[in-house]
Amino acid sequence: MAKPLKVDEVWLNRIAGQLDDMEFGSLHIVVHEGQIVQMERTERKRFENTSSSSASKSSNVARSSSTRSVRGSNASAKG
């Protein structure tokens, strides 16, 4: 039988910190034996085309992504 998930105030603050200022992206939370053990943040940056002459160039740099992981209880909320 699965153990109930334990989410204390520290983890709630870490989750909120990872979601803070995220405009486009996802937060993947990994649970092991009823406890959060890892968070993976993937963030997308989207850019508007500013002129028609840069349309072909901007398609190559339209999105960039970055992934950050937060592990264990010593990690800060901002990862």
Secondary structure as a PSIPRED ss2 file (coil, helix, strand):
# PSIPRED VFORMAT (PSIPRED V4.0)

   1 M C   1.000  0.000  0.000
   2 A C   1.000  0.000  0.000
   3 K C   1.000  0.000  0.000
   4 P C   1.000  0.000  0.000
   5 L C   1.000  0.000  0.000
   6 K E   0.000  0.000  1.000
   7 V C   1.000  0.000  0.000
   8 D C   1.000  0.000  0.000
   9 E H   0.000  1.000  0.000
  10 V H   0.000  1.000  0.000
  11 W H   0.000  1.000  0.000
  12 L H   0.000  1.000  0.000
  13 N H   0.000  1.000  0.000
  14 R H   0.000  1.000  0.000
  15 I H   0.000  1.000  0.000
  16 A H   0.000  1.000  0.000
  17 G H   0.000  1.000  0.000
  18 Q H   0.000  1.000  0.000
  19 L H   0.000  1.000  0.000
  20 D C   1.000  0.000  0.000
  21 D C   1.000  0.000  0.000
  22 M C   1.000  0.000  0.000
  23 E C   1.000  0.000  0.000
  24 F E   0.000  0.000  1.000
  25 G E   0.000  0.000  1.000
  26 S E   0.000  0.000  1.000
  27 L E   0.000  0.000  1.000
  28 H E   0.000  0.000  1.000
  29 I E   0.000  0.000  1.000
  30 V E   0.000  0.000  1.000
  31 V E   0.000  0.000  1.000
  32 H E   0.000  0.000  1.000
  33 E C   1.000  0.000  0.000
  34 G C   1.000  0.000  0.000
  35 Q E   0.000  0.000  1.000
  36 I E   0.000  0.000  1.000
  37 V E   0.000  0.000  1.000
  38 Q E   0.000  0.000  1.000
  39 M E   0.000  0.000  1.000
  40 E E   0.000  0.000  1.000
  41 R E   0.000  0.000  1.000
  42 T E   0.000  0.000  1.000
  43 E E   0.000  0.000  1.000
  44 R E   0.000  0.000  1.000
  45 K E   0.000  0.000  1.000
  46 R E   0.000  0.000  1.000
  47 F C   1.000  0.000  0.000
  48 E C   1.000  0.000  0.000
  49 N C   1.000  0.000  0.000
  50 T C   1.000  0.000  0.000
  51 S C   1.000  0.000  0.000
  52 S H   0.000  1.000  0.000
  53 S H   0.000  1.000  0.000
  54 S H   0.000  1.000  0.000
  55 A H   0.000  1.000  0.000
  56 S H   0.000  1.000  0.000
  57 K H   0.000  1.000  0.000
  58 S H   0.000  1.000  0.000
  59 S C   1.000  0.000  0.000
  60 N C   1.000  0.000  0.000
  61 V C   1.000  0.000  0.000
  62 A C   1.000  0.000  0.000
  63 R E   0.000  0.000  1.000
  64 S E   0.000  0.000  1.000
  65 S E   0.000  0.000  1.000
  66 S E   0.000  0.000  1.000
  67 T E   0.000  0.000  1.000
  68 R E   0.000  0.000  1.000
  69 S E   0.000  0.000  1.000
  70 V E   0.000  0.000  1.000
  71 R E   0.000  0.000  1.000
  72 G C   1.000  0.000  0.000
  73 S C   1.000  0.000  0.000
  74 N C   1.000  0.000  0.000
  75 A C   1.000  0.000  0.000
  76 S C   1.000  0.000  0.000
  77 A C   1.000  0.000  0.000
  78 K C   1.000  0.000  0.000
  79 G C   1.000  0.000  0.000
